């Protein structure tokens, strides 16, 4: 009698033969472990569904085996579990054991293929269902009872497809967290003078229909600070073992849209004026919200700025736009009492955060860069010395 590898779980079609627990000539009893198979989800101990003598093993340890493949040939095999499913096919018996093997004893799950299929369609793990059939067999009505109980205690919900931009954002964030060694540095800033200068420039720019926010000032300060600390304006090419440091500053600006976060690029920031940057930021923001960004709009950034301040909060720890090595966080600006020259005064105060890839940028270098950037924002007239 041939014993074939049974179903290993939802969406699992193969596994690695880790260890044989029997050898040719062994007499096997019902439920005796035959082998251990490792999939990408679990290590599974396969029990014997019959009694008999092993005459041949059909796979080697370390070999990839597939569902339905013959694993063992038995002589005089006798089926000891004679329960039959509704369509007269033998039931399946699998012993599932999540990794690591030493942490949990496996449990026999007896169920007809039609019951297994129904459970999969309903998103129910058979291991969580108490079977009421013979020998603990899980019946369809057992799954239905569990669903009814679940519906009674589970709050109502709706589902949103996890695809498109949302899925791409997830993939990008996971890639960043998997590769970059994140650390975040935070520094406070007195931006009272910046608030005053921006207010004056905003009023003057409105005549030319240009919307001036704090973002162009921060971008300009980022670019000028990179002249002193250029290592943050780069990317890490792990495949080639190279750190690329760029001469030109192309800043990716995180913009929230109804579909999710996008980061269109403002190019050559180092050579543009505050007003020019303001025009480009406004144009790109409108383009993003109208879903009209092109591939060229979102590729080629060398460092990124995320503006959390428009929403609120004290500060955040932004995720690096991999393979870049730095991202700056612009946070909420608020009026608060502070001590200046032994006196308590009201100032416009904020915090700037910067997340860095510690594989490339040391803490002292990141702190030096942020302090240089803040100095320029606390004395915004210095920004006007640029283009």
Helices and strands as residue ranges (DSSP letters): E 2-4, E 14-20, E 27-28, E 33-38, E 43-47, E 50-57, E 64-66, E 70-79, E 92-97, G 101-103, E 107-111, H 113-122, G 126-128, G 134-136, H 140-153, H 164-179, E 182-190, H 192-205, G 206-208, H 215-228, G 230-232, E 234-237, E 242-245, E 251-257, E 260-266, G 269-271, H 274-289, H 295-298, E 303-307, E 326-330, E 334-340, E 343-357, H 363-378, G 380-385
